[in-house]
């Protein structure tokens, strides 16, 4: 699990996106809050001023922490709680001067929190703010304010959802092979480097299993490239079904795939390789196709100075398996 957290995937990058939004929102909120604290003290609203001062201290702490590490979910939730309470209290005291801040606060929910949490926070905020608005404004104006807030919330929710979906799609396009859904070469360096580093520091066993479909060109020549693509998709899915969730499957290009076997020493990796080759050998693909696969297996070693040397070892023994007649695997020394 630790290794997976060090490589790029939509979930972690979405967290990074929200973290950047959270940091910047809190920075600009702090800058806007400082003069307003002085104004509230000047107007003798000491309770609100002290509440805003506590909010400012919380923001300053978050910004200091955020310069060194990712902000946590509780810090985003703390911002939402502080900001919401301040707006509600300010609306109670100041009327129009307070209600204006409800709009940016509502917007912050949908970019700092997960969609479900943001929806619940928005409903809770509206439930608490509604009686304050009805108390502070004539009823005709109160209705207009509530309608404006409600519509703003719906629009922001809609656009925030679009932004998150587009972000996920872009990450997927940048990290996954569009045909098979496997991780692509852009993820290879980080994944292998992280595994090798973890092996050197903690002696965690990792193995590389490099797979190459035998006589794949003949499939393309005989059945066409579309059938070749279908075969690659089915092959990738078959591999996924027979590796663990912590293993990582890459498509290196063409008919060549790589499996990073998580926490498998040489003996366990050899059993995995034998099982995969047997599964592929006996599986019937679309159009009744039967194929075999050659493989090269290389275990992580502390003497590897670079991840590319590790991959090179797997590549060397793969070609040994090819030259030995295919439908087999070889193990690097």
C-alpha positions as CSV (number, residue, x, y, z in Angstrom):
1,X,0.0,0.0,0.0
2,X,2.9,2.4,0.7
3,X,4.2,1.9,-2.7
4,X,0.9,2.6,-4.4
5,X,0.7,5.9,-2.5
6,X,4.0,7.0,-4.0
7,X,2.8,6.6,-7.6
8,X,0.4,8.8,-9.6
9,X,-3.2,7.8,-9.7
10,X,-6.5,9.8,-10.0
11,X,-7.3,9.5,-6.3
12,X,-4.0,10.9,-5.0
13,X,-3.8,13.6,-7.6
14,X,-7.3,14.7,-6.8
15,X,-6.3,15.0,-3.2
16,X,-3.3,17.1,-4.3
17,X,-5.6,19.3,-6.4
18,X,-7.9,19.8,-3.4
19,X,-4.9,20.4,-1.2
20,X,-3.7,23.3,-3.4
21,X,-7.2,24.8,-3.5
22,X,-7.5,24.5,0.3
23,X,-4.1,26.1,0.9
24,X,-4.8,29.1,-1.5
25,X,-8.3,29.6,-0.2
26,X,-7.1,29.7,3.4
27,X,-4.2,32.1,2.5
28,X,-6.6,34.7,0.8
29,X,-9.1,34.2,3.6
30,X,-6.5,35.1,6.2
31,X,-5.5,38.2,4.3
32,X,-9.1,39.3,4.0
33,X,-9.9,38.5,7.6
34,X,-7.3,40.6,9.3
35,X,-8.7,44.0,8.5
36,X,-12.2,42.8,9.2
37,X,-11.2,41.8,12.7
38,X,-10.1,45.3,13.4
39,X,-13.4,46.6,12.0
40,X,-15.4,44.4,14.3
41,X,-13.4,45.4,17.4
42,X,-14.0,49.1,16.3
43,X,-17.7,48.5,16.1
44,X,-17.8,46.9,19.6
45,X,-18.7,43.5,18.2
46,X,-16.2,41.8,20.5
47,X,-17.7,38.3,20.3
48,X,-17.5,38.2,16.5
49,X,-14.1,39.8,16.6
50,X,-12.7,37.2,18.9
51,X,-14.3,34.4,16.9
52,X,-12.7,35.8,13.7
53,X,-9.4,36.1,15.6
54,X,-9.5,32.5,16.5
55,X,-10.3,31.7,12.9
56,X,-7.3,33.7,11.8
57,X,-5.0,31.8,14.2
58,X,-6.3,28.5,12.9
59,X,-5.6,29.7,9.3
60,X,-2.1,30.8,10.2
61,X,-1.4,27.4,11.7
62,X,-2.8,25.6,8.6
63,X,-0.7,27.8,6.3
64,X,2.5,27.1,8.3
65,X,1.8,23.4,8.2
66,X,0.8,23.5,4.6
67,X,4.1,24.8,3.5
68,X,5.9,21.7,4.7
69,X,3.3,18.9,4.1
70,X,-0.2,18.2,2.7
71,X,-3.1,19.6,4.7
72,X,-5.3,17.0,6.2
73,X,-9.1,16.6,5.8
74,X,-9.8,17.9,9.3
75,X,-8.1,21.2,8.4
76,X,-10.4,21.7,5.5
77,X,-13.4,20.8,7.7
78,X,-12.2,23.2,10.3
79,X,-12.1,26.0,7.8
80,X,-15.6,25.2,6.7
81,X,-16.9,25.2,10.3
82,X,-15.1,28.4,11.3
83,X,-16.2,30.3,8.2
84,X,-19.8,29.1,8.4
85,X,-20.2,30.1,12.0
86,X,-18.6,33.5,11.4
87,X,-20.9,34.2,8.5
88,X,-24.0,33.2,10.4
89,X,-23.0,35.3,13.4
90,X,-22.0,38.2,11.3
91,X,-25.3,38.1,9.4
92,X,-27.1,38.1,12.7
93,X,-25.2,41.2,13.8
94,X,-24.6,43.1,10.6
95,X,-27.3,42.0,8.2
96,X,-26.2,42.8,4.6
97,X,-22.5,43.2,5.6
98,X,-22.5,39.6,6.8
99,X,-24.7,37.8,4.2
100,X,-22.4,38.8,1.3
101,X,-19.7,36.4,2.7
102,X,-22.1,33.5,2.6
103,X,-21.6,33.1,-1.2
104,X,-17.8,32.6,-1.2
105,X,-18.1,30.4,1.9
106,X,-20.6,28.2,0.1
107,X,-18.3,28.0,-2.9
108,X,-15.4,26.8,-0.8
109,X,-17.4,23.7,0.3
110,X,-17.4,22.2,-3.1
111,X,-13.7,22.6,-3.9
112,X,-12.3,21.7,-0.4
113,X,-14.5,18.8,0.5
114,X,-15.6,15.6,-1.2
115,X,-18.9,16.0,-3.0
116,X,-21.0,14.1,-0.5
117,X,-19.5,16.0,2.4
118,X,-19.9,19.3,0.6
119,X,-23.6,18.7,-0.1
120,X,-24.2,17.9,3.6
121,X,-22.3,20.9,4.7
122,X,-24.2,23.2,2.3
123,X,-27.6,21.8,3.6
124,X,-26.5,22.3,7.2
125,X,-25.3,25.8,6.5
126,X,-28.6,26.7,4.8
127,X,-30.6,25.2,7.6
128,X,-28.8,27.3,10.2
129,X,-28.6,30.5,8.1
130,X,-32.3,30.5,7.0
131,X,-33.8,31.6,10.3
132,X,-31.1,34.2,10.7
133,X,-31.9,35.6,7.3
134,X,-35.6,35.6,8.0
135,X,-34.9,37.4,11.3
136,X,-32.5,40.0,9.8
137,X,-34.3,41.0,6.5
138,X,-37.9,41.8,5.4
139,X,-39.5,38.7,4.2
140,X,-39.5,39.7,0.5
141,X,-35.8,40.4,0.6
142,X,-35.1,37.3,2.7
143,X,-36.8,35.1,0.0
144,X,-34.6,36.7,-2.7
145,X,-31.5,36.1,-0.6
146,X,-32.4,32.5,0.0
147,X,-33.2,31.9,-3.6
148,X,-29.9,33.5,-4.7
149,X,-28.0,31.4,-2.3
150,X,-29.8,28.2,-3.3
151,X,-29.2,28.8,-7.0
152,X,-25.6,29.7,-6.4
153,X,-25.1,26.5,-4.5
154,X,-26.6,24.4,-7.3
155,X,-24.4,26.2,-10.0
156,X,-21.2,25.8,-7.9
157,X,-22.0,22.1,-7.2
158,X,-22.5,21.6,-11.0
159,X,-19.3,23.3,-12.1
160,X,-17.2,21.8,-9.3
161,X,-18.4,18.3,-10.3
162,X,-17.4,19.1,-13.9
163,X,-13.9,20.2,-12.8
164,X,-13.4,17.1,-10.7
165,X,-14.5,14.8,-13.5
166,X,-12.3,16.6,-16.0
167,X,-9.4,16.3,-13.6
168,X,-9.9,12.6,-13.2
169,X,-10.2,12.1,-17.0
170,X,-7.0,14.1,-17.6
171,X,-5.1,12.1,-15.0
172,X,-6.4,8.8,-16.5
173,X,-5.3,9.9,-20.0
174,X,-1.9,10.8,-18.7
175,X,-1.2,7.7,-16.7
176,X,-3.1,4.8,-18.4
177,X,-2.9,3.1,-21.7
178,X,-6.1,4.1,-23.6
179,X,-6.5,0.6,-25.1
180,X,-6.0,-1.7,-22.2
181,X,-6.3,0.5,-19.2
182,X,-2.9,-0.6,-17.9
183,X,-0.5,1.9,-16.4
184,X,1.7,3.4,-19.1
185,X,5.4,4.2,-19.4
186,X,4.9,7.6,-17.7
187,X,4.2,5.7,-14.4
188,X,7.1,3.2,-14.9
189,X,10.0,5.2,-13.6
190,X,8.3,6.4,-10.4
191,X,6.9,2.9,-9.6
192,X,10.1,1.0,-10.1
193,X,12.2,3.6,-8.4
194,X,9.9,3.6,-5.4
195,X,10.0,-0.2,-5.2
196,X,13.8,-0.3,-5.5
197,X,14.2,2.3,-2.8
198,X,11.9,0.5,-0.5
199,X,13.8,-2.7,-1.1
200,X,17.1,-1.0,-0.2
201,X,15.7,0.6,2.9
202,X,13.4,-2.1,4.3
203,X,14.5,-5.2,2.4
204,X,11.0,-5.5,1.0
205,X,11.0,-8.1,-1.8
206,X,9.8,-7.0,-5.2
207,X,10.0,-8.7,-8.6
208,X,9.5,-7.7,-12.2
209,X,7.8,-10.0,-14.6
210,X,8.2,-8.9,-18.2
211,X,5.7,-10.6,-20.6
212,X,5.7,-10.7,-24.4
213,X,3.0,-12.3,-26.5
214,X,4.5,-15.0,-28.8
215,X,3.9,-14.5,-32.5
216,X,1.6,-11.5,-32.0
217,X,2.5,-10.1,-35.4
218,X,1.0,-13.2,-37.0
219,X,-2.3,-12.4,-35.3
220,X,-2.3,-8.9,-36.7
221,X,-1.4,-10.2,-40.2
222,X,-4.0,-12.9,-40.3
223,X,-6.9,-11.4,-38.4
224,X,-6.3,-7.7,-38.7
225,X,-5.2,-5.0,-36.2
226,X,-8.7,-4.7,-34.7
227,X,-8.6,-8.3,-33.6
228,X,-5.1,-7.7,-32.4
229,X,-6.3,-4.9,-30.2
230,X,-9.2,-7.1,-28.9
231,X,-6.6,-9.7,-28.0
232,X,-4.4,-7.2,-26.1
233,X,-7.5,-6.0,-24.1
234,X,-8.5,-9.5,-23.2
235,X,-4.9,-10.4,-22.3
236,X,-4.5,-7.4,-20.0
237,X,-7.8,-8.3,-18.3
238,X,-6.7,-11.9,-17.9
239,X,-3.5,-10.8,-16.2
240,X,-5.4,-8.5,-13.8
241,X,-7.6,-11.4,-12.7
242,X,-4.6,-13.4,-11.7
243,X,-2.4,-10.9,-9.9
244,X,-3.1,-9.2,-6.5
245,X,-4.5,-5.8,-6.0
246,X,-1.2,-4.5,-4.8
247,X,0.6,-5.7,-8.0
248,X,0.9,-3.1,-10.8
249,X,0.4,-3.9,-14.5
250,X,2.0,-1.8,-17.2
251,X,1.8,-1.9,-20.9
252,X,5.2,-0.9,-22.3
253,X,4.2,-0.9,-25.9
254,X,3.0,-3.2,-28.6
255,X,2.5,-6.7,-27.1
256,X,4.9,-6.2,-24.2
257,X,3.6,-5.9,-20.6
258,X,5.2,-5.6,-17.2
259,X,4.0,-6.7,-13.8
260,X,5.5,-5.3,-10.7
261,X,5.0,-8.0,-8.1
262,X,4.5,-6.5,-4.7
263,X,6.3,-8.2,-1.8
264,X,7.1,-11.4,-3.7
265,X,10.5,-13.0,-3.4
266,X,12.0,-15.1,-6.2
267,X,10.2,-18.3,-5.2
268,X,6.8,-16.7,-5.0
269,X,7.4,-14.7,-8.2
270,X,8.4,-17.9,-10.0
271,X,5.1,-19.5,-8.9
272,X,3.2,-16.5,-10.1
273,X,5.0,-16.6,-13.5
274,X,4.4,-20.3,-13.9
275,X,0.7,-19.9,-13.0
276,X,0.3,-16.9,-15.4
277,X,1.9,-18.7,-18.3
278,X,-0.2,-21.8,-17.7
279,X,-3.4,-19.7,-17.5
280,X,-2.6,-17.9,-20.8
281,X,-1.6,-21.2,-22.5
282,X,-5.0,-22.8,-21.7
283,X,-7.2,-19.7,-22.1
284,X,-9.3,-19.3,-25.3
285,X,-9.5,-15.7,-26.5
286,X,-12.0,-14.2,-29.0
287,X,-12.4,-15.9,-32.3
288,X,-11.0,-19.1,-30.7
289,X,-7.5,-17.7,-30.5
290,X,-4.9,-19.6,-28.5
291,X,-1.7,-17.8,-27.6
292,X,1.4,-18.4,-25.5
293,X,3.7,-15.9,-23.8
294,X,7.4,-15.6,-23.0
295,X,8.5,-14.0,-19.8
296,X,11.6,-12.7,-18.0
297,X,11.7,-12.5,-14.2
298,X,14.1,-10.3,-12.2
299,X,14.1,-9.7,-8.5
300,X,15.0,-6.4,-6.9
301,X,18.6,-6.2,-5.6
302,X,20.4,-3.6,-3.5
303,X,23.3,-3.4,-6.0
304,X,21.0,-2.0,-8.7
305,X,21.9,1.7,-8.8
306,X,19.0,2.6,-11.0
307,X,15.6,1.2,-11.8
308,X,16.5,0.9,-15.5
309,X,19.2,-1.7,-14.6
310,X,16.5,-3.8,-12.9
311,X,14.3,-3.6,-16.0
312,X,17.2,-4.4,-18.2
313,X,17.8,-7.6,-16.4
314,X,14.2,-8.7,-16.9
315,X,14.5,-7.8,-20.6
316,X,17.7,-9.8,-21.0
317,X,16.1,-13.0,-19.6
318,X,12.9,-12.4,-21.6
319,X,14.9,-12.7,-24.8
320,X,16.6,-15.8,-23.5
321,X,13.1,-17.3,-23.1
322,X,12.3,-16.2,-26.7
323,X,15.4,-17.8,-28.1
324,X,14.8,-21.0,-26.1
325,X,11.6,-21.7,-28.0
326,X,9.1,-19.3,-26.4
327,X,6.1,-20.3,-24.1
328,X,8.5,-20.2,-21.1
329,X,10.2,-17.9,-18.6
330,X,13.7,-17.3,-17.5
331,X,15.0,-15.9,-14.2
332,X,17.8,-13.3,-13.9
333,X,20.7,-14.2,-11.6
